[in-house]
Amino acid sequence: MNHNLWMYLVSLLLAAGCQAVSHEDMDPAYAIEKSDILGFEESGIRGSVPGSRQIGGQQLLQDWIPVQASLGANDSLTYTFHVNYSSPGLSSSYEIMVFISASICKLPEAEGPNDGLTIYYTFDQTATNISSMNQISFENGYAQGIASVDTANDTENLYITVKADECSECSVGDTWVYELGLSQSDLVFQYDINSMVSVLDTDYDSAALSAKNLTFRNDSNYKLYIYDEDLYSPVQRLNESWCAVKESTGYVQEFDLIESSIVGDGKFFSVGELNKSSTYTAVLVQSYNTLSYGGAVFHPFNFSTMGSEACKVIYGLDFCDQVSYAVPVSRNFSMGSQTAQELGAAYDNYVQDLYQNFDYAMQQISCDAHLDSRYSPIRTCDDCKYSYKQWLCAVSIPRCSSENSKYYREYSSSDGRNSFVKDTIDPPLAYSEILPCIDMCDSIVRDCPADFGFTCPLQSDFAGISYGVPNQLDDFTVCNSVGDQTQDIGDFSVLSNDGMKLTVGSTALVVWAVFSITFIAF
């Protein structure tokens, strides 16, 4: 789905004076006596679908103006859409395309094997039997398709019929409510198989997320609906439906995702007021400001909170700006005399002080010399500074977990991987540390001058002590990686647990990075 193309096409429609129907105009009673169509005109009844009851007259659909209707068991509704041949750029050699999209807002109480509605369409005005028409099926409350015809056919209308499928379990009072939108430019309702929001980490009452893949524009807005695991079931069957998610009431939070709420290049943000040891499902919904109805639903994602209060998510740090994960809480935080922001600043200031010696050493390197005189023909001082900074953040700010694993290192209260954690942070509760990925050490060896003497331990030396090794066979976080260890400088990536099994974690106990000048030792 190309949202940029969609936005451009919408702007053309608005320039032409296209109007949309407001959500507030819809009849919430979903009365079946009339189809409760939005933005329709009566036309002659073209013919009923054999074996079903045609409700009302045939309805005339307009481009980018969706309709809402209710159907009972064995009912059908038929619509007519006038084909526009005056669109810019069309010629006799082009096909006319009509984008069809629909969402089911409400299902009958009787649960059938599928969504229970089917869309039939044809350009043939003589067709009276749905068996001769093309069909589009609903899946998880959503249906989309493209009806096309050669411009040489000079077809005037597209005919659409929405029919309830056979349902032996349904009773007379059972009703489907759906919304249907047609356009010759793009889908009015859309579903994206990507979540677009990544879960970075969680603690006992909040989750750190990233909206890095989203583009914030003035002509659209985003809302994140967060459901408790038990309350998500009614929505789950319709989780690809824009109206079903927008009109749902079972969510525990409705979070307005706006540009001012995100932090840094990773577009970090957080949601709070969650419960311990709970599993949540979140669904991102996009609505269009330039039209008063229609939008997109993104693939839902899940996350779970920790059961222990030993860890707290931090993000938005000034120096370690790529850090966005849970860290051991301090005793002051546990006692209520320190905020999460102050906890993050304590870790951040500690790392920034450690970085100074390295910065002094880098000033001795001829970074701006001619290529032949540089320490590497393919790596630069910026590469070295970036890799060292991310490595230093990872090994100095431990990633905290309340789970035990053979990959993690366990600590009791008032203990940690260095004196800063032990004495200054002084963790009040036992916790597990997810070790940094060995890739981060490899990066500074690769990117920095050989004179610095960076070396990394062999796997047999650091297993369970200083570093972790990414393992694609495991379905959980094995080790911690801060920043981007594979791409060129400037093309940053963010930590993510969205099914890619990216590695995240804490810090190292022993780091073999020896310089002619002493920087830091763990």
C-alpha positions in Angstrom: 0.0 0.0 0.0 1.5 3.3 -1.1 0.2 6.0 1.3 2.2 8.8 -0.4 0.4 8.0 -3.7 -2.9 7.9 -1.8 -2.3 11.3 -0.3 -1.5 12.8 -3.7 -4.6 11.4 -5.2 -6.7 12.6 -2.4 -5.4 16.1 -2.9 -6.5 16.0 -6.5 -9.9 14.9 -5.4 -10.2 17.7 -2.9 -9.2 20.2 -5.5 -12.1 18.9 -7.6 -14.5 19.6 -4.8 -14.9 16.0 -3.5 -16.9 15.8 -0.3 -17.0 13.0 2.3 -19.7 11.9 4.7 -19.1 12.6 8.4 -19.0 9.6 10.8 -21.5 11.5 13.0 -24.1 11.3 10.2 -24.4 7.5 10.6 -27.4 6.0 12.3 -26.0 4.1 15.4 -29.3 2.1 15.7 -28.4 0.2 12.4 -32.1 0.1 11.6 -32.9 -2.7 9.1 -36.1 -1.1 7.8 -34.0 1.2 5.6 -30.5 0.5 4.6 -29.2 3.6 6.4 -27.1 4.5 3.4 -24.8 7.5 3.6 -24.5 9.7 0.5 -26.8 7.9 -1.8 -29.5 8.7 -4.4 -32.5 6.6 -5.3 -32.4 5.0 -8.7 -34.6 2.4 -10.4 -34.5 -1.1 -9.0 -32.2 -3.0 -11.5 -33.3 -6.4 -10.3 -33.2 -8.5 -7.2 -30.7 -11.2 -6.5 -32.3 -14.6 -6.9 -32.9 -16.3 -3.5 -32.5 -13.1 -1.5 -34.6 -10.2 -0.4 -33.6 -6.9 -2.0 -33.8 -4.0 0.5 -34.8 -0.7 -0.8 -34.0 0.6 -4.3 -30.8 0.4 -6.2 -28.4 3.0 -4.7 -26.2 5.4 -6.6 -22.6 5.5 -5.2 -20.4 8.5 -5.5 -16.6 8.5 -5.7 -14.9 8.7 -2.3 -18.2 8.9 -0.4 -18.7 5.7 1.6 -22.0 4.2 2.5 -23.1 2.3 5.6 -25.9 -0.3 5.5 -27.3 -3.1 7.5 -28.2 -6.5 6.1 -30.2 -9.4 7.6 -29.9 -13.0 6.9 -30.4 -13.8 3.2 -30.7 -10.1 2.3 -28.9 -8.1 -0.4 -28.3 -4.6 -1.5 -27.4 -3.4 -5.0 -25.6 -0.2 -6.0 -24.7 1.6 -9.2 -21.4 3.5 -9.6 -21.1 5.9 -12.6 -17.8 5.5 -14.4 -15.8 8.7 -14.9 -14.1 8.9 -18.3 -12.8 12.4 -17.7 -10.0 11.5 -15.4 -6.6 13.1 -16.4 -4.4 11.0 -18.6 -7.0 8.5 -19.8 -7.1 7.5 -23.4 -8.9 4.9 -25.5 -6.0 2.5 -24.9 -6.3 2.6 -21.1 -8.4 0.6 -18.7 -10.8 2.1 -16.3 -10.2 0.9 -12.8 -12.6 1.2 -9.9 -11.2 0.5 -6.4 -13.7 -1.4 -4.2 -13.2 -1.6 -0.4 -15.5 -2.5 2.4 -15.4 -3.1 6.2 -17.8 -5.0 8.4 -18.6 -3.0 11.4 -20.8 -5.5 13.2 -21.4 -9.2 13.0 -24.5 -11.2 14.0 -24.4 -12.9 17.3 -24.4 -16.3 15.6 -20.8 -17.1 14.7 -20.6 -18.6 11.3 -17.5 -20.2 9.6 -16.6 -16.8 7.9 -17.5 -13.2 7.9 -20.8 -13.9 6.2 -20.9 -11.3 3.5 -19.8 -11.3 -0.1 -19.5 -8.5 -2.7 -20.5 -9.2 -6.3 -19.7 -6.8 -9.2 -20.1 -6.5 -12.9 -20.0 -3.9 -15.7 -22.7 -5.9 -17.6 -26.0 -4.1 -17.2 -27.9 -7.2 -18.4 -26.6 -9.4 -15.6 -29.3 -10.4 -13.1 -27.7 -13.5 -11.5 -24.8 -13.2 -9.1 -23.3 -16.4 -10.5 -22.2 -14.5 -13.6 -20.6 -11.7 -11.5 -17.1 -11.3 -10.1 -17.0 -11.7 -6.3 -14.9 -10.4 -3.4 -14.8 -12.2 -0.1 -14.4 -10.6 3.3 -11.5 -11.7 5.6 -11.3 -10.5 9.2 -13.9 -7.9 8.4 -12.2 -6.4 5.3 -12.6 -6.8 1.6 -10.9 -5.1 -1.3 -10.7 -5.5 -5.1 -10.3 -3.7 -8.4 -12.9 -3.8 -11.1 -11.5 -2.9 -14.5 -12.8 -2.5 -18.0 -11.3 -1.3 -21.3 -12.2 2.3 -22.1 -13.1 1.2 -25.6 -16.2 -0.5 -24.2 -17.6 2.8 -23.2 -19.2 1.3 -20.1 -21.3 3.7 -18.1 -21.8 1.9 -14.8 -20.4 -0.6 -12.4 -23.0 -2.6 -10.6 -22.3 -3.8 -7.0 -24.3 -6.2 -4.9 -23.6 -7.0 -1.3 -25.3 -10.2 -0.2 -25.4 -12.1 3.1 -24.1 -15.7 2.7 -26.1 -18.7 3.6 -26.2 -19.0 7.4 -28.0 -21.9 9.0 -27.2 -20.6 12.5 -28.6 -17.2 11.9 -32.0 -16.0 13.1 -34.4 -13.4 11.8 -33.0 -10.6 14.0 -29.3 -11.2 13.1 -27.8 -8.3 11.3 -24.5 -7.4 9.6 -23.5 -3.8 9.4 -20.9 -2.8 6.8 -19.4 0.2 5.0 -18.6 0.3 1.3 -16.5 2.8 -0.5 -15.6 3.1 -4.2 -13.1 5.3 -6.0 -11.3 5.5 -9.3 -8.1 6.6 -7.5 -7.5 4.4 -4.5 -9.0 2.3 -1.8 -11.3 4.3 0.6 -10.6 1.7 3.3 -7.3 0.0 3.6 -5.5 -2.7 5.5 -1.7 -2.9 5.9 -0.1 -6.2 6.7 2.7 -4.3 8.5 2.2 -3.1 12.1 4.2 0.1 11.5 4.8 0.4 15.3 7.5 -1.7 16.9 7.6 -2.8 20.5 11.1 -2.1 21.9 10.7 -3.2 25.5 8.3 -3.3 28.4 8.5 -3.0 32.2 5.8 -3.7 34.8 3.5 -0.8 33.8 4.6 0.7 30.5 5.9 -0.2 27.1 8.5 1.6 24.9 7.5 1.7 21.2 8.9 3.1 18.0 7.0 4.7 15.1 10.1 4.9 12.9 8.3 3.6 9.9 5.5 6.2 10.1 5.4 9.5 8.2 3.4 12.2 10.0 1.5 14.5 7.7 -1.0 17.2 8.2 -3.7 15.4 6.2 -3.9 12.3 8.4 -3.8 11.3 12.1 -3.0 8.1 13.9 -4.6 6.5 17.0 -3.3 3.4 18.8 -6.0 1.2 20.4 -4.7 -1.0 23.2 -6.8 -4.0 24.2 -6.4 -6.2 27.2 -6.1 -9.8 26.1 -9.5 -10.8 27.4 -11.3 -7.8 25.9 -9.8 -8.1 22.4 -11.8 -11.2 21.5 -14.9 -9.3 20.2 -12.6 -7.2 17.9 -10.3 -10.1 16.8 -12.7 -11.4 14.1 -12.9 -7.9 12.6 -9.3 -6.7 13.2 -8.9 -5.6 9.6 -12.0 -3.5 9.6 -11.6 0.3 10.0 -15.1 0.9 11.3 -15.0 -2.1 13.7 -11.8 -0.9 15.4 -12.8 2.8 15.4 -16.2 2.0 16.9 -15.0 -0.6 19.4 -15.3 0.1 23.1 -13.3 -2.7 24.7 -9.9 -1.0 24.6 -8.1 0.0 27.8 -6.4 2.9 26.1 -6.9 5.1 23.1 -3.5 6.8 22.4 -3.2 9.7 20.1 0.0 9.2 18.2 1.1 12.7 17.2 4.5 13.9 16.1 5.0 16.0 19.3 4.8 12.8 21.4 7.7 11.0 19.8 11.4 11.4 20.6 14.6 11.1 18.5 15.4 9.7 15.1 13.9 6.4 16.3 10.6 8.1 16.9 10.4 6.6 20.4 7.3 6.9 22.5 5.7 5.1 25.4 2.3 4.1 26.8 1.8 3.8 30.5 -0.8 2.8 33.1 -0.6 -0.8 32.2 -1.0 -3.8 34.6 1.7 -6.2 35.7 2.1 -9.6 34.1 -0.5 -8.7 31.4 -0.7 -9.3 27.7 -2.0 -6.6 25.4 -2.9 -6.3 21.7 -2.5 -3.0 20.0 -3.9 -1.8 16.7 -2.8 1.3 14.8 -5.5 3.1 12.9 -5.0 6.0 10.4 -7.8 8.4 9.6 -7.7 11.1 7.0 -8.1 14.7 8.0 -8.7 15.9 4.5 -11.7 13.6 4.2 -14.2 13.2 7.1 -14.4 9.4 6.6 -12.2 6.5 5.6 -8.7 5.3 6.6 -6.4 2.4 7.2 -5.9 -0.3 9.7 -2.5 -1.8 10.4 -1.6 -5.3 11.5 -2.1 -5.8 15.2 0.8 -6.6 17.5 1.2 -8.0 21.0 3.3 -7.3 24.0 3.4 -8.3 27.6 4.4 -6.5 30.8 6.8 -7.7 33.4 5.8 -9.2 36.7 8.6 -7.6 38.7 9.2 -3.9 39.5 13.0 -4.4 39.2 13.1 -2.8 35.7 12.0 0.5 34.2 11.9 1.5 30.6 14.0 4.6 29.7 14.3 6.4 26.4 14.9 9.9 24.9 18.4 10.2 26.5 20.6 13.1 25.4 23.8 11.1 24.7 22.7 7.5 24.4 19.9 8.5 22.1 19.5 5.0 20.6 18.8 3.4 24.0 15.2 2.5 24.5 14.8 -0.4 26.9 14.3 -1.4 30.5 17.1 -0.9 32.9 17.6 -1.8 36.6 15.7 0.7 38.8 17.5 2.6 41.4 16.7 2.5 45.1 15.7 6.1 44.9 13.3 5.4 42.1 11.8 2.5 44.1 11.3 4.8 47.1 9.6 7.4 44.9 12.3 10.1 45.1 13.4 9.7 41.5 11.4 9.8 38.3 12.0 7.6 35.2 13.4 10.6 33.4 15.9 11.3 36.2 16.8 7.6 36.3 17.6 7.7 32.6 19.6 10.9 33.0 21.7 9.3 35.7 22.7 6.4 33.4 23.2 8.8 30.4 25.5 11.2 32.3 27.6 8.3 33.5 28.2 7.1 30.0 28.9 10.6 28.6 31.6 11.1 31.2 33.2 7.7 30.2 33.2 8.8 26.6 35.5 11.8 27.2 38.8 9.9 27.1 37.9 8.3 23.9 37.0 11.7 22.4 40.4 13.0 23.4 42.1 10.1 21.7 40.0 10.6 18.5 41.3 14.2 18.3 44.8 12.7 17.7 43.6 10.9 14.6 44.0 12.7 11.2 40.3 12.3 10.3 40.4 15.0 7.5 43.6 13.8 5.9 43.9 12.7 2.3 42.3 9.3 1.7 45.8 7.7 1.2 46.8 9.0 4.7 43.7 7.8 6.6 43.7 4.8 8.9 41.2 3.1 6.6 40.2 3.6 2.9 36.6 2.5 3.7 35.9 3.5 7.3 35.9 7.0 8.7 36.3 8.6 12.1 32.5 9.1 12.1 32.1 5.4 11.7 34.4 4.8 14.7 32.8 7.4 16.9 29.3 6.0 16.2 30.2 2.3 16.8 32.2 3.1 20.0 29.3 5.3 21.3 26.7 2.6 20.8 29.0 -0.1 22.2 29.7 2.1 25.3 26.0 2.8 25.8 25.2 -1.0 25.6 28.0 -2.1 28.0 27.4 0.7 30.5 23.5 0.8 30.6 22.4 -2.8 31.4 19.3 -4.1 29.8 17.1 -5.5 32.5 14.7 -8.4 32.5 12.5 -10.1 35.1 12.9 -13.4 33.3 15.6 -16.0 33.9 17.4 -17.5 30.9 20.6 -19.4 30.2 21.5 -16.4 28.0 21.1 -13.9 30.8 23.2 -13.1 33.9 21.3 -13.0 37.2 22.0 -10.4 39.9 20.8 -10.0 43.4 19.7 -6.7 44.9 22.5 -4.1 45.3 24.6 -5.9 42.7 25.5 -5.2 39.1 28.1 -5.4 36.4 30.1 -2.3 37.5 30.5 -0.1 40.5 28.2 2.5 39.1 25.3 0.1 39.1 26.2 -1.4 42.4 26.8 1.8 44.3 25.0 4.6 42.6 22.0 2.8 41.1 21.9 0.3 44.0 19.1 -1.9 42.5 16.6 -2.8 45.3 15.4 -6.0 43.7 17.0 -9.0 42.0 17.0 -8.9 38.2 18.5 -10.5 35.1 20.7 -8.8 32.6 20.5 -9.4 28.9 24.1 -9.2 27.7 25.3 -7.0 24.7 25.6 -8.7 21.4 29.1 -9.6 20.3 28.4 -7.8 17.1 28.8 -4.5 18.9 32.4 -5.3 19.9 33.1 -6.5 16.4 31.9 -3.1 15.0 34.5 -1.1 16.9 37.3 -3.4 15.8 36.1 -3.0 12.3 35.5 0.7 12.3 38.2 2.2 14.6 42.0 2.7 14.0 44.1 -0.5 14.6 46.4 1.6 16.9 43.6 1.6 19.5 44.1 -2.1 20.0 40.5 -3.1 20.1 40.1 -6.9 20.3 37.0 -9.0 21.1 36.9 -12.3 23.0 36.2 -15.6 21.5 32.8 -17.1 22.0 34.1 -19.7 24.4 35.6 -16.9 26.6 32.5 -14.7 27.0 29.6 -17.1 26.9 27.2 -16.0 29.7 29.8 -13.6 31.1 30.4 -10.5 28.9 28.5 -10.9 25.6 25.6 -12.7 24.0 25.4 -14.2 20.5 22.3 -13.6 18.3 20.4 -16.8 17.8 17.8 -16.8 15.1 16.4 -20.1 16.4 15.2 -18.5 19.6 11.8 -16.7 19.7 12.8 -14.1 22.4 15.5 -11.5 23.0 18.9 -13.2 23.3 21.2 -10.2 23.5 21.2 -6.5 23.3 22.2 -4.4 20.3 22.1 -0.6 20.4 22.0 1.4 17.1 22.8 -0.1 13.7 25.7 -2.5 13.5 25.3 -3.4 9.8 24.5 -0.2 7.8 26.6 2.8 6.9 26.8 5.7 9.3 23.7 7.8 9.2 21.3 5.0 8.2 20.2 4.2 11.7 17.9 1.4 12.7 16.0 1.0 16.0 15.6 -1.8 18.4 12.6 -3.9 17.6 10.9 -7.0 18.9 8.3 -7.1 16.1 8.9 -10.6 14.9 12.3 -10.0 13.5 14.0 -11.4 16.6 16.3 -8.4 16.8 18.7 -8.6 19.7 18.4 -6.5 22.8 19.8 -6.7 26.2 22.1 -5.1 28.8 25.8 -4.8 29.3 29.1 -6.6 29.4 31.2 -7.6 32.4 34.4 -8.0 30.6 35.2 -6.0 27.5 38.5 -6.6 25.8 39.1 -3.3 24.3 42.6 -2.1 25.1 44.1 1.2 24.0 47.4 2.9 24.2 45.4 5.4 26.3 43.2 3.9 29.0 39.5 4.5 28.2 37.3 2.2 30.2 37.5 -1.3 31.5 34.7 -3.7 32.4 
